[in-house]
């Protein structure tokens, strides 16, 4: 998978998204997503990186708990064979929910 393919997959959700954070004053209405690559879990062989594995985090932000939107996002991930784990928190200061999807992807280009 390429970094561009990740953006194409996120585009299929129909939700607005950006890399890491929206600029001040340009945050869209909820729901929206943010994605980023916080670290790698590369696989090594013969003292070289044999497989470039990036951790991909996708954060879904909603005003209320939104099972339907979560399921729609998860269906897109599953249709592309992505294995994910999720956690959830409520951001008191922002008055919204954050659902974090964590997955690993092999980067081929």
N, C-alpha and C positions, 0 to 999 in steps of 0.2 A: 504494500500500500504506500502511496505517496502522501505528502502533506496536502497536496491539492485534492486528492481523493477524500481525505477526511473532511475538508470543507464541502465537497459535493454531497457527502453523506449527511452532514448537518443541514445543508440546504434542503434536503428532502423532508425534513421535519416541518417545514413551512414556518418556522419560528425565526425571528431575527437573532443573529449571533455575531460575536466578534471574538478576536483573539485577546485574551487576558483581561481587558477592561475597556469599557466605553469611555470616550473622552468626556470630561465634565460638560454637562449641558446637552449631551447627545444620547443619553440613555433612552431607549424606546419604552413604550408602555409594556407592562407585564402581560403575558409571560415573554421571557427572552432567555437566551443562553450565552454563556461565556465558555471558551475552551482554551486549554493551554497544556503544555508538556512540562510537568514539574521536575522530572528526572528520567533517567534511563535505567533499564535492567538488561543491558547488553549480554549476549552470550558469547563467550570466548572459546577459541580453540587454537592451539599451536601459537599461543602468545599474541593473537590478533583478535579483533572483534569479528566474530564469524557471523553474527546476526545483530543488526541494529534494532533494538527493541526500545521503543519510547513508551513511557507511561503517558496516557492521555486522560486528562480530567475534563469532563463536561459538566458545567453547573447550570441547572435549570432553576430559574427564579419565577415564582408565582405569587400572586396576592393571597390566595387561599390554597389550601391543600387541594390539588387538582389531579386526581387519579387518572382521569381521561387523557390529559396532556402527557402525563408520565408514561402511560401505556402506549400512546402514539409514538413518543420518542423511543421507547424501548423496542417497539415493533420495527422501527427503522434500523436500529442497531442490529437486531436479530436477523433482519433480512440481508444484512451484509456479513453475517457470521461473526459479529463482534461479541465477545464474552465480557460482561461487565458486572461490577458489584456496585451497590448504591447505598448511600447514607443520607440522612436528612437532618436539617436543623431549622429552627425558626430564628430569624434575625430580628430581635426586638427593636433595635435602633432603626431598622429599615422597614419594619412592619411587613415582612414578606418571608416566604419559605424558600429554602435553598435545598435542592436535591442534587447531590454530587454523584455522578457516574464515574467510576474509575475503571480503566481498562488498559491493556497493553497491546501495542500494535507493532508489527514488524515493518520498518521503513525500508522501501526498496529504491528510493530515489528522491 
